Structures are given as structure tokens and as C-alpha cells.
Amino acid sequence: MKNRPDAVVFFDIDGTLIRRIGLAHRHALIYAVRRVTGLETGVDGIPLHGMLDTEILSAMLANAGAGRTLIRRSLPLIQTHAQRYFARHCPNLERKVCPGVRPLLNRLARAGVPMGLVTGNFTRIGWKKVERAGLKHYFRLAACAEMGRDRAALMRLALREARARGWVGRRTLVTLVGDTPRDVEAARANGVRAVAVATGLCSLEELRSCSPDVLVEDLRQLPFQALMEE
């Protein structure tokens, strides 16, 4: 017995749901590295958009001269401190929500469509962002940075959990909405629909080059039926 459409939608956070939030996330990573390793690091020269927090930290540490063993051993504790720092310093993000996000999430919720997050943020950082943006209540699961080696692995994990919860059947249309080519690649790798939105750091041209199923400038332009029907 089903009262909801046969659709599930996953969203990236940064650049997709929420615009750039300032320095709190960056400072959390820098602080945590310093606290755990004593190294002074930064993110200059690291292409942050689409990267997982684990990848960003590994690059920061490598750039500061850390070897692979130190990086591997220190990452779990760095993650802990980064999440604690961010929880204390995350600003109010209600005015940072991207155009069209609230109406779209409201409409999906009214239609009974389950929604989740597939994000490069660590778990507590990702949930804190959507909480401070006033969006947390829309989402029922999250696949986050520490759970997989790349975005394709995170999407695979999210799909597995959605199936375990009974959200996904043989005819369910599953969509991943994101703002970078890595989101499109993650969708492709898992056989789900890729919606690319140019509210992040990637241009329409850059996103078009990776051939998403749907490409929009912002989510106000996304046809609702693109998430509901093949």
C-alpha cells in the first residue's frame, strides 16, 4: 500500500542547498589540524568544490609536510575536533539558503517524497549546517564524508540505506541534486538521475560539459516533474 510517489531525492549541501557560509568550516579544519598535529595549514591551492572533508584535510596535511602514516593516524581525531569547533561557531544560515530550495523541499515533503543528504561534510558539520539553515526537518538520512572514499561511494551508501528503509523499489526514480561535476559523476556511477544546479562555484558551462540529466541555473528553474517521472 503506497500513498506517496515512487521517487526519492538526495541533495548535496554546499552550493546546492546553502550558499558559501563564510569561514567557520575552513577555520574548523585548520583549528583541528593544529590541535591534533601542531601543524599550521591552510586551504590555498586546494580545489575545494566537490571534495570531501577527508580529502581536504589530507591535502592540507600533505601540503604542510605530513606523511601518509601521520595523515592516516591523525584524521579520526582531527575529525572529532573539527566537528566540535564547527558546532560551536556555525553562524545562522537562514539567509544563506539557495534560491528555490525552500519551495522545492516544501513541495517534495507535501508529496511524501523521502529526502536525504549526500555531502562532502563530516556528519555533525553537515547536519549542523542544515539545522542552522532551518532545513534539517526535511531530511531523514545522510551519507557524509567519513563514510566513504568518494562521492560515488557515499551515493551508494545512501541508496543502500534507502532500500533498507523501503524507500526504493524497482521503479523508484532516485535523483541526486548537486552543484559540481563530482555530484554528476556520483549519480552516474550509481545509475540515478543527475540534476546539476549552478548555485555553487561551477559555471553552467562547466556543469553542462559533464552532461547531467537536468541542468538549471538555480532550483527555481527545476521542473518538479523532473524529480517525479522518468
C-alpha positions in Angstrom: 0.0 0.0 0.0 1.6 3.3 -1.1 0.3 6.8 -0.7 3.4 8.6 -1.9 5.0 9.0 -5.4 7.7 6.4 -6.3 10.6 8.9 -6.0 13.5 9.6 -3.7 15.7 12.7 -3.8 19.1 13.2 -2.4 20.8 16.6 -2.1 24.3 17.9 -1.7 24.6 20.7 0.8 27.3 23.3 0.0 26.4 25.3 -3.2 23.2 23.3 -3.6 21.1 23.9 -0.6 23.2 26.6 1.1 25.5 29.3 -0.4 29.0 29.8 0.9 28.7 30.3 4.6 31.9 32.2 5.4 35.0 31.0 7.2 33.6 28.8 10.0 34.0 25.5 8.2 37.5 26.3 6.9 38.5 27.5 10.4 37.2 24.3 11.9 39.5 22.2 9.8 42.6 24.5 10.3 42.0 24.6 14.1 41.5 20.8 14.3 44.8 20.1 12.4 46.7 22.4 14.6 45.1 20.9 17.8 46.0 17.4 16.9 49.3 17.7 14.9 50.7 21.1 15.8 50.9 21.9 12.0 49.9 25.2 10.6 47.8 24.6 7.5 45.5 26.3 5.0 43.4 25.5 2.0 45.1 27.8 -0.5 45.6 26.0 -3.8 43.2 23.2 -2.9 40.1 22.9 -5.3 37.6 22.6 -2.5 34.3 22.4 -4.5 33.2 18.8 -4.7 35.9 17.5 -2.3 35.1 15.5 0.8 36.3 16.9 4.2 38.6 13.9 4.4 40.2 14.7 1.1 40.6 18.4 2.0 42.3 17.5 5.3 44.6 15.0 3.6 45.6 17.7 1.1 46.1 20.3 3.8 48.3 17.9 5.8 50.3 16.8 2.8 50.9 20.4 1.8 52.2 21.0 5.3 54.7 18.2 5.0 52.8 15.4 6.8 53.5 11.8 5.6 50.8 9.2 4.8 51.1 7.5 8.2 50.6 10.7 10.2 47.7 11.6 7.9 46.0 8.3 8.4 46.5 8.1 12.1 45.5 11.7 12.8 42.4 12.0 10.7 39.9 10.5 13.1 40.9 12.8 16.0 41.1 15.8 13.6 37.5 15.0 12.5 36.3 15.0 16.1 37.8 18.4 16.9 36.7 19.9 13.6 33.1 18.9 14.3 33.2 20.2 17.9 34.6 23.5 16.7 32.1 23.9 13.9 29.2 23.1 16.2 30.3 26.0 18.5 30.9 28.5 15.7 28.4 27.8 12.9 26.5 31.0 12.1 22.8 31.4 11.4 22.4 30.2 7.8 18.8 31.0 7.2 19.7 33.8 4.8 22.2 31.6 3.0 19.7 29.2 1.6 19.9 29.0 -2.2 17.1 30.3 -4.4 14.2 27.9 -4.9 15.3 25.5 -2.1 12.6 26.1 0.4 9.7 25.9 -2.1 11.1 22.7 -3.7 11.6 21.0 -0.3 8.2 22.0 0.8 6.6 20.6 -2.3 8.5 17.3 -2.1 7.6 17.0 1.6 3.9 17.6 0.8 4.1 14.9 -1.9 5.5 12.5 0.6 8.9 12.1 -1.2 11.7 10.9 1.1 14.7 13.1 1.0 18.3 12.6 2.2 21.7 14.2 2.1 24.9 13.1 0.2 27.5 15.5 1.3 31.3 16.0 1.5 30.9 17.4 5.0 31.6 15.4 8.1 28.4 14.2 9.7 28.0 16.7 12.5 29.1 19.6 10.3 26.6 18.7 7.6 23.7 18.3 10.0 24.6 21.5 11.8 24.5 23.4 8.5 21.1 22.3 7.6 19.9 22.8 11.1 21.2 26.4 11.2 19.6 27.0 7.8 16.2 25.8 9.1 16.2 22.8 6.7 17.0 19.8 8.9 13.4 18.6 9.3 13.2 17.8 5.6 15.9 15.1 5.7 15.8 11.6 7.1 19.3 10.2 6.3 22.7 11.4 5.4 25.8 9.9 3.8 28.7 12.0 4.9 32.5 12.5 4.2 33.9 9.9 6.7 31.6 7.2 5.4 33.2 6.6 2.0 36.3 7.3 -0.1 34.5 9.5 -2.6 31.0 10.8 -3.6 30.2 7.7 -5.6 30.7 5.6 -2.5 28.6 8.0 -0.5 25.7 7.8 -3.0 26.0 4.0 -3.0 25.7 4.0 0.8 22.7 6.4 0.7 21.0 4.1 -1.8 21.6 1.0 0.3 20.1 2.7 3.3 17.2 4.0 1.4 16.5 0.4 0.1 16.8 -0.9 3.7 14.1 1.6 4.8 11.8 0.5 2.0 12.0 3.8 0.0 13.4 2.3 -3.2 11.7 -0.3 -5.3 12.3 -1.5 -8.9 10.5 1.5 -10.4 11.6 4.2 -8.0 13.1 7.3 -9.6 16.1 8.2 -7.5 17.7 11.6 -8.1 20.9 13.3 -6.8 20.9 17.1 -6.9 24.3 18.7 -6.7 26.4 21.7 -7.9 29.7 20.1 -9.1 30.8 17.5 -11.7 31.6 15.2 -8.9 27.9 15.0 -7.9 27.0 14.2 -11.5 29.7 11.5 -11.6 28.4 10.0 -8.3 24.9 9.9 -9.8 26.1 8.3 -13.0 28.2 5.7 -11.1 25.1 4.6 -9.2 22.6 4.7 -12.0 20.5 7.5 -10.6 19.3 10.8 -12.2 21.7 13.7 -12.0 20.4 17.2 -11.5 23.1 19.9 -11.7 22.5 23.4 -10.3 24.8 26.3 -10.9 24.4 28.0 -7.4 27.9 26.8 -6.3 31.3 27.6 -7.7 30.9 25.8 -11.0 29.5 27.6 -14.0 26.7 26.4 -16.2 29.2 25.7 -19.0 31.4 23.5 -16.7 28.3 21.6 -15.5 27.0 21.2 -19.0 30.2 19.6 -20.0 29.6 16.6 -17.7 26.1 16.0 -19.3 23.7 15.9 -16.3 20.2 14.7 -17.0 18.9 18.1 -15.9 20.8 21.4 -15.7 19.4 24.6 -14.1 20.8 27.9 -13.1 19.1 27.6 -9.7 16.4 25.4 -8.2 13.6 27.9 -9.0 14.0 26.7 -12.6 13.8 22.9 -11.8 10.6 21.4 -13.2 9.0 19.5 -10.3 8.2 16.6 -12.6 11.9 16.1 -13.4 12.1 14.6 -9.9 8.9 12.6 -10.1 8.8 10.9 -13.6 11.2 9.2 -15.9 
